[in-house]
Structure formats: C-alpha cells, structure tokens
Amino acid sequence: MISLVEIADRMRTGPMMSGKDWDMALFKKMSELVKEYEIKCPDDPSVWINTDDRLADAAWQAAVDFVVDVGCFCLDRERVVRFSEEEVREAIHSMQKEVVMGEGEDARVWRQHEIEGTEPMNVAPGHHAPFTEDLANSVVENFAMIPRLDFLEGFNFPKIDGYDIYGIPLEAYASKRQVAWVREGVRKAGRPGAAIVLYPISTAASSFLAAIDPDAGLRPTDGLLLSVLPDVKVQYDLITAALVYQSYGYFGISGSFGIAGGFAGGPEGAIIESLVKTIIAWIVYRDNLYYNGVEHFTHVSGGKRIMFPIHFARSVVYQATIRNSDGIPMHWPIPVSELCTESHLEELVLRSIEATVNGANLYVPRVSRSRMNGGQTPADAELMIEASDAAIRSGVKRDDVYGMFKPVITKLMTNTTPEPGKLITECYDLQRHKPSPEYQELIARVKKEFEDCGLQW
C-alpha cells in the first residue's frame, strides 16, 4: 500500500490549484458521476431505507472513480494529491475489518457488522462536545461508567487555567490536559485500560503530538480524530500527526460524512462524497473508523431538522461501505433539538435503530449544534444503546423502518423546528449517575411511543 511518506511528498509536489478551482472541479465531477451511475434518492418517503444493493454498489464504484480520476486537495498547500487506480484498489483491499483498542480487561474489538445483522453494535458513548474544565472530571467519569463503552472520545473547551486557548503553546498544553482528564476519568470509573480518543483542540501537528503520554495521555492502544474536511480536503499538519501515530500503532477516526447542500450538490452527490472521503481517510491518514453517512448542511448547523431523503442517502453509504470493503462505518446521531426535549429523544432513538439495521456502529450522540455543557448526557448514550439492542431483538429489517415507525417519523417531519432544552447540569445528576426525574419521565414516555410502534425494549 502507498506509504504515508509518499503521500506527504505528493502534498508538497502535486499539481497546484486554487481552492475555488478545486470546489468547481469537484462539483462538476460529482454531477457527472451522479448521472453516469444513476445515483437517485426516492421521492416517496415510504422508501426510507435503501434496499437496492445495486445502488449501494454503484455509489461505491462512483466514489472509486472519483478518487482515481480526481484525488484529493491539500488545503494548506493548495496542491492536488492524485493516485493511480492500482494504488486505490490496493488500499481498499487493505482496509481493516477489526480494530483492537484498549488494554488488559478493558481491551475491545471494534468491528464491521453485517447489514440487518444480529450482533450488538460497538459503542463510543460520549464527548466530541464542548464542556467547561470544572465539569471535565465528573463528566468523563459518568460516561466511562457505561458498561458497553468501547472507547471514549475527548472534548473541547474555550479556556484552560483561566487562559484563552490561542496559539501553538496553549493549544498543545490544552491537548495534553484534555487527554489527561479523560485518562483520569476512565480510571476513576474503574476502567483504567479503556481506549480514549483525542478530540483535536486545533489541527496543528504540535497539538496532536503533545497528547502522546503512556502514563497520563494517549497510549498505542488509543486513537485520535483525523478528519477529511468537507469537499474532500486534507491538511498538511494532519499527515504529520498520522505519520507519527501510525508508527506507534494508534487507530484513527475520520468524520467523513457527505454534506448535502455543499459543493457535492444534493443528497446524491453527498453519497459519493461520503464514500470518497472514507477511502481518502484510509489512504491519507490511515483512519480505521468512519462516521461517514450523509447530513444536510442546515441540519448540521442546527437550523432545522432535515430528514428525508437524507436518511435514505445515509443508508446507501453504510451499505456501500460494508458491501464493498472492510471499512468500519459508524453512525453519529445528532438531533437538532436540545437536551431534555421530546423531539431530541425521538430522533435519537430513530437514528439509533436505523444505524443498527444498516450495520453502522454507534458513535457519540450529541446535539447537532451543541452549546457549552449542553451537548449530551450519559442518559442519551444509554438510550441509544437500548434502542439499538431493541431493534435487533425486534428483528427490524430495512424495509420495516418506515411502516413500523411512521407515527414518529411523520411527527418529526411535520415540526422541524429545534426545541430549546437544558444543560447537562440541569437534567442529569453527575453525582448519582442518573437523569433528573423530569428527564427520566420524558425518556419513559418516548420509549412507550416506540413500544406502541412495535419495538421490544
């Protein structure tokens, strides 16, 4: 497989191109591939999840064609990185179906699952969200107490020791402190060997490298987030981090979902973009895990809930990844409504069921546009896991989802405005590891709503 050193050299010597020209070239190529491979999302919302394996395979081939014909764009060098067809196909053949993480009694195997499979999903229950440093230890400990935890990701924060996090020295210091907090939190929860993942404070290489510390930071059995940016753009400093971390054996994660409403175009182009970014994340950064579905720009930014046909497009990506590679997709449930609201929980449960049916592992439930200390609670993660297990127990199949959960889907699609909610300290007891009575009652009500649809909790 092509080496990371060779990738780094191509970032330095590849053909020059402006960012604007790259965006236009990407838009043109995506449009061509959508037509050539007849990538089409349905007009009928009853076709909620893809059941056409040919469509999934066509989308994957379109993505391979893009990587071979176009490559990716190094943002900070304004260079195009290109690959031969042989290099791309060899890389895809080399993707990992299983990743061992953590150590000792806390070691876990994160694996690719089958579409409509019966094995419980792997779980990363928390963080990838903003918290203030006064809550850091207790928040981490609470998430680490969730038994199904396979790895726990870090978080971001605006200040450290009273100082604004600005510039390379403070960013490096904050990164080191972040992983130390997470390491201490999992230890307090009785999970000292659990895998943790660095959430980048910045994309500077120094910020990534500062987190390496086998005692109080990242160990070789841990991971880090090295994401391919929207519109298939990569970064020079991230290849630096990838080169160093790969030599130690760390695993990588890419936030590689496609964005409908960007330069890839509509949901059809976003399907291809997501799969392209999955392949690029493996080749350029050696990322092993991919939260790679499809989202709409308006939903991600918290403007309003965008569901159909995004749910369908997302299912095509997961199925294409599993059918055509050993890549490990995972779903990132990001409701637009805030914590302790009915629609937040309804969307969380629905998306967790869909992820499981499509074979995608469960990754970090979080409010899509989360405010400080208001992005997630352990109760959300526990509900996500329960919903996934219930989908398996109930034998939910791809073509069951819309008919079975139509009352909830119709309700969510009718009112797309985000509900304002609460902070974690207002709806979750961090001392007793349980949601507030109000939140408990709301969770029970939403579970009953899905039970009435036929879900067996």
PyMOL commands that set and color helices and strands:
alter all, ss='L'
color gray80, all
select helices_A, chain A and resi 4-13+19-36+53-69+85-93+104-106+133-144+168-188+205-209+236-248+267-285+297-300+310-324+342-357+378-394+398-414+424-427+437-452
alter helices_A, ss='H'
color red, helices_A
select strands_A, chain A and resi 72-74+79-81+98-101+108-111+123-124+151-153+159-160+163-164+195-198+223-225+233-234+251-254+258-260+289-290+294-296+328-331+361-363+428-429+434-435
alter strands_A, ss='S'
color yellow, strands_A
deselect
rebuild
show_as cartoon
